[in-house]
Amino acid sequence: MIEKMEMQGTHIPDKILQSRNKRISEEHLLQEVKEIFEKEQAKEDLILKKLKEGAEADSNLFKFDLLETSKIYHLTDIEKICIDYRLRFLNSNYFKAELPFEAISKIKHLEKIHETKLEGFKIMAPAKLFKLENADDPLLFAPIGNQYYYLIHSWGKDLHPFRKLMMWPFKQLENFMVLLLAISLILTTLIPQGMFSQKATTAEFIMIFFFMFKWVAGLALFFGFKKGKNFSEAIWRSKFYNA
């Protein structure tokens, strides 16, 4: 009995391997791939160098049609958020935390599609990230021109949901005065009635409140000057960590 012969199927991976081996040897193939990797590594090293050097630049040659509207911000928009959340907006060389590989990749992608070399990078982040290695939602920008910036990448964990509320007293002097008045009022109400006289009066309460406010304000000014602190609207572009 003659056994039925089965036709062997065509295995495409084998065919493409045979075709490749006819075209180029493995040694030449590996050399070409190595050169590609070296070129890409050189691009990444150059980008990282520019980020660490933080050279000043007012604009970059972006292609208008390729820009995403949701990533374009004016300096006034950035300033408002920095003041509200007590953040800094500084040259990338002041940023001391590690930059993620995704940020480098996005810069490479933008340089490729816009056919340009980006520079003048800025980072928005809490002050501690410009001194300590941490991760609290930094944002990487590149200037477009005329005080407009393009958001390249954001990373890290989100800011605390109550950060804006917690930083409200430090936005400006008026806000801080409201906080001091509120603290003084609370402390004044905690003083037992009749502590200084047999009968509590409105005049006595006001006088105690006045002295309490002087005490609280004095402590706040002492520690504020000692630490060299300032209000958010004055330090959002400050290069000094303890401002």
C-alpha positions in Angstrom: 0.0 0.0 0.0 1.5 3.3 -1.0 1.5 5.8 1.8 0.0 9.2 1.0 2.7 11.8 0.8 2.1 15.0 2.6 3.4 18.3 1.2 5.6 20.2 3.7 4.3 23.7 4.4 6.3 26.9 3.9 7.8 28.3 7.1 8.1 32.1 6.6 10.6 32.7 9.4 13.0 30.3 7.7 12.5 31.8 4.3 13.1 35.4 5.5 16.2 34.2 7.3 17.5 32.5 4.1 16.8 35.7 2.1 18.6 37.8 4.7 21.7 35.5 4.8 22.0 35.8 1.0 21.9 39.5 1.1 24.3 40.1 4.1 26.5 38.1 6.4 25.8 38.0 10.2 29.0 40.0 10.9 28.0 42.9 8.6 24.5 42.8 9.9 25.6 43.1 13.5 28.0 45.9 12.6 25.2 47.9 10.9 22.9 47.4 13.9 25.7 48.4 16.3 26.2 51.7 14.3 22.5 52.4 14.6 22.6 51.9 18.3 25.7 54.1 18.6 24.0 56.9 16.6 20.9 56.8 18.8 23.0 56.7 21.9 24.9 59.8 20.7 21.6 61.6 20.2 20.4 60.7 23.7 23.8 61.8 25.2 23.5 65.2 23.4 20.0 65.7 24.6 21.0 64.8 28.2 23.9 67.1 28.0 21.7 70.0 26.9 19.3 69.3 29.7 22.0 69.3 32.3 23.7 72.4 30.9 20.4 74.3 30.8 21.5 76.8 28.1 19.2 79.8 27.7 17.0 79.9 24.6 13.9 82.0 23.8 12.5 79.8 21.0 12.8 76.6 19.0 12.0 76.0 15.3 8.8 73.9 15.7 6.6 73.1 12.7 3.3 74.8 13.4 1.0 72.1 11.9 2.6 69.4 14.1 2.0 71.2 17.5 -0.7 69.9 19.8 -2.8 72.7 21.1 -3.3 71.0 24.5 0.5 71.3 25.1 1.0 75.0 24.4 1.1 77.3 27.4 1.9 81.0 27.9 4.2 82.1 30.7 1.2 83.7 32.5 -0.6 80.3 32.7 2.6 78.7 34.0 3.1 81.5 36.5 -0.5 81.2 37.9 -0.1 77.5 38.6 3.4 77.9 40.1 2.0 80.5 42.5 -1.1 78.6 43.4 0.8 75.4 44.1 4.1 76.9 45.2 6.2 75.4 42.4 9.3 76.6 40.6 9.8 77.1 36.8 13.5 77.0 36.1 16.2 76.0 33.6 16.6 72.2 33.4 20.1 72.3 34.8 18.8 73.2 38.2 16.8 70.0 38.3 18.6 67.5 40.5 16.3 64.5 40.3 16.8 61.9 37.7 15.1 62.5 34.3 13.1 59.5 33.0 14.0 57.8 29.7 10.5 58.7 28.4 11.4 62.4 28.5 14.5 61.8 26.4 12.5 59.7 24.0 9.9 62.4 23.5 12.5 65.0 22.9 14.1 62.7 20.2 10.7 62.2 18.7 9.9 65.9 18.6 13.4 66.7 17.1 12.8 64.1 14.4 9.3 65.2 13.3 10.1 68.9 13.6 13.5 68.5 12.0 15.2 70.6 14.6 17.4 70.5 17.7 15.5 71.5 20.8 17.2 73.7 23.5 16.3 76.1 26.3 14.5 73.4 28.4 12.5 74.4 31.5 11.1 72.3 34.3 8.1 73.1 36.6 8.4 71.2 39.9 8.4 71.7 43.7 11.5 73.5 45.0 12.8 70.3 46.7 13.2 68.6 43.3 15.7 71.2 42.3 17.9 70.1 45.3 16.8 66.6 46.3 16.2 63.4 44.4 12.4 62.9 44.6 9.4 62.6 42.3 6.4 64.9 42.6 4.9 65.5 39.2 7.6 67.5 37.3 6.8 69.0 33.9 9.4 69.4 31.1 8.9 72.4 28.6 10.7 73.8 25.6 10.2 77.4 24.5 8.3 78.2 21.3 8.8 81.9 21.4 7.2 85.1 22.6 6.9 83.6 26.1 5.0 80.5 24.9 6.2 77.0 26.0 5.5 73.5 24.7 4.9 70.7 27.2 7.1 67.8 26.3 6.6 65.3 29.2 5.3 65.0 32.7 6.2 62.2 35.2 6.3 61.2 38.8 3.4 61.1 41.2 0.6 63.6 41.4 0.7 66.5 43.9 -1.2 66.2 47.1 -4.9 67.0 46.4 -4.9 69.7 49.1 -1.5 71.2 48.1 -3.2 74.3 46.6 -5.2 74.9 49.8 -2.2 74.3 52.0 0.0 76.7 49.9 -2.8 79.4 49.7 -1.4 81.4 52.8 2.0 81.6 51.1 0.9 83.0 47.8 1.2 86.6 48.9 1.4 88.9 52.0 -2.3 89.5 52.2 -3.1 85.7 52.3 -0.5 85.2 55.0 -2.0 88.0 57.1 -5.4 86.4 56.9 -3.8 83.1 58.2 -2.1 85.0 61.1 -5.4 86.7 62.1 -7.2 83.4 62.0 -4.6 81.7 64.2 -4.6 84.6 66.6 -8.4 84.6 66.8 -8.5 80.8 67.6 -5.8 81.2 70.3 -7.6 84.1 71.8 -10.9 82.1 72.1 -9.0 79.3 73.8 -8.0 81.6 76.7 -10.3 81.0 79.7 -12.8 83.8 80.3 -12.1 85.8 83.4 -8.4 84.9 83.4 -7.4 88.6 83.6 -10.5 90.0 85.2 -13.6 88.8 87.0 -15.9 89.8 84.1 -15.0 89.3 80.5 -15.6 92.2 78.2 -15.4 92.9 74.5 -12.6 95.4 75.1 -10.6 92.8 77.0 -11.1 90.3 74.2 -9.9 92.8 71.6 -6.9 93.7 73.7 -6.0 90.0 74.2 -6.5 89.4 70.5 -4.2 92.3 69.7 -1.4 91.0 71.8 -1.9 87.5 70.6 -1.6 88.7 67.0 1.6 90.6 67.8 3.0 87.4 69.3 2.0 85.1 66.4 3.1 87.6 63.8 6.5 88.1 65.6 7.1 84.3 65.6 6.1 84.1 61.9 8.4 86.9 60.9 11.3 85.6 63.0 11.2 82.1 61.5 10.4 83.5 58.0 13.5 85.7 58.0 15.6 83.0 59.7 14.7 80.5 56.9 15.0 83.1 54.2 11.5 82.3 53.0 9.4 84.5 50.6 5.9 84.4 49.0 5.1 82.2 46.0 4.5 85.2 43.7 8.1 86.3 44.3 9.9 83.0 44.2 8.3 80.9 41.4 11.4 81.6 39.2 13.9 81.9 42.0 17.1 79.9 41.6 17.6 79.8 45.4 16.3 76.7 47.1 15.6 78.2 50.5 13.6 81.2 49.1 
